[in-house]
Amino acid sequence: MTQSQSRSPNPGHWQGAGPERESLGILTRARDFVDNIANTSPARLALTAFCVVILFFTFFLSLPISSATGEITPLHQAVFTAVSAVCVTGLTVVSTAVHWSFFGQLVILLGIFVGGLGTLTLASLLALMVSKKLGVRGKLIAQEAMNNAGRLGEVGTLLRIVITTSVVIEAILAAALIPRFLTLGEPFWQSVWHGVFYAISSFNNAGFTPHSDGIVPYETDLWILVPLMLGVLLGSLGFPVVMVLQQNGLNWRKWNLHTKLTIQVSFILLMAGTLLWGLMEWDNIRTIGGMDLGEKITHSLFASVMTRSGGFNLVDQNQMESTTMLLTDALMFAGGGSASTAGGIKVTTIAVMFLAIVAEARGDSDVKVYGRTIPQGTMRVAISVIVAGATLVSVSAFLLLYISNAPLDRVLFETISAFGTVGLSTGLSAELPPSGVYVLSALMLAGRVGTVTLAAALALRQRSQLYHYPEERPIIG
């Protein structure tokens, strides 16, 4: 047999090789695309990761098997629910317990778990899954998510620690909740499901509930309320803080500056929120006015914890005083810790801006705290995050006012809740037409991805200049 004969094509072989080569080509192009984004624009990689995950969960929630009636869920409702779950918000346009089947609730729960891992963690995992590696800038953005914990070569280990920490904390919370649901008379598997659902929902600050009336029936049950509050608090601190606490315990001197500021400001907001919320609602018969002292304190503490991103509620938000709604707006906008499951502009952003104001008032050239100087670049990022957040809320509130004609206080409350990925609601989300639903969906995505990605992108885009223009001070104030 000649060489040309030995190479004669096998028609059956080449017919199968074509699709194989084409699929390999698609995978190669996808890998190259992700590699390029990871190494040139980590911010775009984070946004891409979240959008891919949201589309994935939207598809499954649109299936007939996901609804309790076996019908296809309208697109705007499926999109909104997927965004709310992946962005760990908790706002709903349909009842989680009534509209969705067990499969649909399971999809929502998986979306909460995946979304709770964080923007930059998801971006890093996407790069690892598709291209099997992280470029240098991809490692830098992942390291930035963990507050520069460890060396670049340890990024994979850090990501595993994040996932393991989430699972362990959620398992402990579930172990605490399941026995209580059993003692309340629920069947075993239903108790397991509710315990796991609330554990994941609380630690990820999502606020979704598998009960049609939420947690209102348990408003005096500390065996349920305390684990929910602890889960939300731990989730709102952020993975970098949790990792420092794991390594150093309560030894204040060994904590880094980020951990000190996060815990200190979180505690201040928690105490101030509890005191002010309780005082404003103390005599409001529509909320806690008719309760005894212990119940009032419990409701005030619970509201303060949940307002900054948890999303669970024990009282009707429409029945609160106007001053309480304004306080809630402020706490929702503040949010929790950086690289956490909470939303908002983050407590460290507030701390940095407050310290800058104090330094300016004292006439100090540097912003100093706990024996450390905060770089000028960090203050610029903090200003950018605050301005970007305020702009997103303002534009979205304007659009919703035009679309819904609802009162300003309800619109502003719902808008800040969506931006801060809190999930507290006056019921406006369920009343909006599809156009308003899409506005809130975009705002939830921007609130979860936008400010964090902006901060990380700006932090990594510092460049040196060989020249400076002459300085000139404009008049401020």
ChimeraX attribute file (.defattr): number of C-alpha atoms within 10 A of each C-alpha:
attribute: neighborCount
match mode: 1-to-1
recipient: residues
	/A:1	5
	/A:2	6
	/A:3	7
	/A:4	8
	/A:5	8
	/A:6	8
	/A:7	8
	/A:8	8
	/A:9	10
	/A:10	8
	/A:11	9
	/A:12	8
	/A:13	9
	/A:14	11
	/A:15	10
	/A:16	10
	/A:17	12
	/A:18	11
	/A:19	11
	/A:20	12
	/A:21	11
	/A:22	11
	/A:23	12
	/A:24	12
	/A:25	12
	/A:26	12
	/A:27	14
	/A:28	14
	/A:29	12
	/A:30	14
	/A:31	17
	/A:32	14
	/A:33	15
	/A:34	26
	/A:35	22
	/A:36	16
	/A:37	19
	/A:38	29
	/A:39	18
	/A:40	15
	/A:41	18
	/A:42	26
	/A:43	26
	/A:44	16
	/A:45	28
	/A:46	27
	/A:47	20
	/A:48	18
	/A:49	21
	/A:50	26
	/A:51	14
	/A:52	12
	/A:53	18
	/A:54	23
	/A:55	15
	/A:56	13
	/A:57	22
	/A:58	24
	/A:59	13
	/A:60	17
	/A:61	29
	/A:62	21
	/A:63	16
	/A:64	16
	/A:65	18
	/A:66	24
	/A:67	21
	/A:68	16
	/A:69	13
	/A:70	13
	/A:71	12
	/A:72	14
	/A:73	20
	/A:74	12
	/A:75	14
	/A:76	19
	/A:77	21
	/A:78	23
	/A:79	22
	/A:80	25
	/A:81	26
	/A:82	28
	/A:83	33
	/A:84	32
	/A:85	32
	/A:86	29
	/A:87	37
	/A:88	40
	/A:89	37
	/A:90	29
	/A:91	31
	/A:92	22
	/A:93	19
	/A:94	15
	/A:95	17
	/A:96	22
	/A:97	18
	/A:98	13
	/A:99	18
	/A:100	24
	/A:101	19
	/A:102	17
	/A:103	15
	/A:104	23
	/A:105	22
	/A:106	16
	/A:107	20
	/A:108	29
	/A:109	22
	/A:110	17
	/A:111	24
	/A:112	31
	/A:113	25
	/A:114	21
	/A:115	26
	/A:116	29
	/A:117	21
	/A:118	28
	/A:119	28
	/A:120	28
	/A:121	25
	/A:122	23
	/A:123	25
	/A:124	27
	/A:125	19
	/A:126	23
	/A:127	26
	/A:128	19
	/A:129	13
	/A:130	16
	/A:131	19
	/A:132	11
	/A:133	17
	/A:134	23
	/A:135	18
	/A:136	14
	/A:137	17
	/A:138	28
	/A:139	22
	/A:140	21
	/A:141	31
	/A:142	28
	/A:143	24
	/A:144	19
	/A:145	26
	/A:146	24
	/A:147	17
	/A:148	14
	/A:149	16
	/A:150	12
	/A:151	11
	/A:152	16
	/A:153	11
	/A:154	12
	/A:155	22
	/A:156	17
	/A:157	10
	/A:158	23
	/A:159	20
	/A:160	11
	/A:161	14
	/A:162	19
	/A:163	16
	/A:164	12
	/A:165	16
	/A:166	19
	/A:167	16
	/A:168	11
	/A:169	17
	/A:170	25
	/A:171	16
	/A:172	14
	/A:173	23
	/A:174	23
	/A:175	15
	/A:176	19
	/A:177	25
	/A:178	23
	/A:179	16
	/A:180	16
	/A:181	20
	/A:182	16
	/A:183	11
	/A:184	9
	/A:185	9
	/A:186	15
	/A:187	11
	/A:188	14
	/A:189	11
	/A:190	13
	/A:191	21
	/A:192	18
	/A:193	17
	/A:194	19
	/A:195	25
	/A:196	22
	/A:197	23
	/A:198	27
	/A:199	27
	/A:200	29
	/A:201	30
	/A:202	33
	/A:203	32
	/A:204	33
	/A:205	37
	/A:206	33
	/A:207	30
	/A:208	30
	/A:209	21
	/A:210	18
	/A:211	14
	/A:212	12
	/A:213	10
	/A:214	17
	/A:215	18
	/A:216	15
	/A:217	10
	/A:218	12
	/A:219	16
	/A:220	14
	/A:221	13
	/A:222	12
	/A:223	14
	/A:224	20
	/A:225	19
	/A:226	15
	/A:227	20
	/A:228	28
	/A:229	23
	/A:230	15
	/A:231	24
	/A:232	30
	/A:233	26
	/A:234	21
	/A:235	29
	/A:236	33
	/A:237	23
	/A:238	23
	/A:239	27
	/A:240	24
	/A:241	26
	/A:242	19
	/A:243	18
	/A:244	18
	/A:245	16
	/A:246	11
	/A:247	12
	/A:248	13
	/A:249	12
	/A:250	11
	/A:251	10
	/A:252	11
	/A:253	10
	/A:254	14
	/A:255	17
	/A:256	14
	/A:257	15
	/A:258	16
	/A:259	22
	/A:260	17
	/A:261	21
	/A:262	23
	/A:263	18
	/A:264	15
	/A:265	18
	/A:266	25
	/A:267	12
	/A:268	11
	/A:269	20
	/A:270	21
	/A:271	16
	/A:272	15
	/A:273	25
	/A:274	20
	/A:275	15
	/A:276	16
	/A:277	24
	/A:278	23
	/A:279	14
	/A:280	17
	/A:281	21
	/A:282	18
	/A:283	13
	/A:284	15
	/A:285	12
	/A:286	14
	/A:287	20
	/A:288	21
	/A:289	14
	/A:290	13
	/A:291	14
	/A:292	9
	/A:293	11
	/A:294	10
	/A:295	14
	/A:296	19
	/A:297	18
	/A:298	18
	/A:299	24
	/A:300	24
	/A:301	21
	/A:302	23
	/A:303	24
	/A:304	26
	/A:305	26
	/A:306	27
	/A:307	28
	/A:308	36
	/A:309	36
	/A:310	39
	/A:311	28
	/A:312	30
	/A:313	20
	/A:314	19
	/A:315	16
	/A:316	14
	/A:317	18
	/A:318	15
	/A:319	15
	/A:320	18
	/A:321	16
	/A:322	12
	/A:323	13
	/A:324	19
	/A:325	20
	/A:326	14
	/A:327	18
	/A:328	24
	/A:329	21
	/A:330	17
	/A:331	26
	/A:332	32
	/A:333	29
	/A:334	26
	/A:335	30
	/A:336	34
	/A:337	31
	/A:338	27
	/A:339	26
	/A:340	27
	/A:341	35
	/A:342	36
	/A:343	35
	/A:344	31
	/A:345	28
	/A:346	30
	/A:347	25
	/A:348	25
	/A:349	24
	/A:350	19
	/A:351	17
	/A:352	22
	/A:353	18
	/A:354	13
	/A:355	17
	/A:356	20
	/A:357	13
	/A:358	14
	/A:359	16
	/A:360	13
	/A:361	9
	/A:362	9
	/A:363	9
	/A:364	11
	/A:365	9
	/A:366	15
	/A:367	20
	/A:368	16
	/A:369	13
	/A:370	10
	/A:371	7
	/A:372	10
	/A:373	10
	/A:374	16
	/A:375	11
	/A:376	12
	/A:377	12
	/A:378	16
	/A:379	17
	/A:380	15
	/A:381	20
	/A:382	22
	/A:383	17
	/A:384	17
	/A:385	22
	/A:386	19
	/A:387	14
	/A:388	18
	/A:389	21
	/A:390	16
	/A:391	12
	/A:392	19
	/A:393	23
	/A:394	14
	/A:395	14
	/A:396	23
	/A:397	22
	/A:398	14
	/A:399	17
	/A:400	23
	/A:401	17
	/A:402	11
	/A:403	15
	/A:404	15
	/A:405	11
	/A:406	15
	/A:407	9
	/A:408	13
	/A:409	15
	/A:410	18
	/A:411	23
	/A:412	22
	/A:413	22
	/A:414	26
	/A:415	29
	/A:416	33
	/A:417	35
	/A:418	35
	/A:419	32
	/A:420	35
	/A:421	36
	/A:422	34
	/A:423	31
	/A:424	29
	/A:425	25
	/A:426	17
	/A:427	16
	/A:428	20
	/A:429	20
	/A:430	17
	/A:431	12
	/A:432	19
	/A:433	12
	/A:434	16
	/A:435	14
	/A:436	22
	/A:437	22
	/A:438	17
	/A:439	20
	/A:440	28
	/A:441	24
	/A:442	18
	/A:443	25
	/A:444	31
	/A:445	23
	/A:446	22
	/A:447	27
	/A:448	31
	/A:449	20
	/A:450	21
	/A:451	24
	/A:452	25
	/A:453	24
	/A:454	16
	/A:455	19
	/A:456	19
	/A:457	18
	/A:458	16
	/A:459	15
	/A:460	16
	/A:461	9
	/A:462	9
	/A:463	5
	/A:464	6
	/A:465	6
	/A:466	4
	/A:467	6
	/A:468	6
	/A:469	5
	/A:470	5
	/A:471	6
	/A:472	6
	/A:473	5
	/A:474	6
	/A:475	5
	/A:476	4
	/A:477	3
